[in-house]
């Protein structure tokens, strides 16, 4: 959420320009929410791949029997996506509620 809030702050002029040119708050909210979900989904997928690779490595190198269940992987992925939606909503709403005139003056 902190990173998304920083992105909203850094892109204030862009948001103001989009709103001034006719974009609705819904469009801006959807943009930032989509970015948050994509980032968390990609991160979740990479984390699951790293978990599978680590489990396989432990089995090969240290002879520790490991097994990763697919339901656990799907739950982890779903949790990552849910976190993206929950913690992406506030920054997306903040971006959508930006006053276009004040945003264009922002330095």
Steps between C-alpha positions, in 0.01 A plus 500: 500500500786737579650451156165563337455818704844619388405423139183705536702790640765477229240482225276778628549713189420203274184428698397866485559509126293186444217639711519839328478332160180321597595178672255407771609421853391143430758477218784625721392271784494203262847587367663504843306200626604304190864594557481387863340167410749434220798574724374272776398225256841500333671510839280218628578286194874565538479413868324173424762414236776579750329275754482212252864553403611512863308184584651319202849624589467379858393159374792472256786652699418412859285191437216650699168370373283800414164530335307812408128452461318681222211610727754675723652671196156618382415628847828694509429647158145593599627663818752705300226618263270585793775706662545686171131582484466598866814711524465642149149632559592797721775640273272447199218687671739778604615535137143507373399771751782732392394849400624548139588868545698443818671197342614700199656759734678229699882501476 
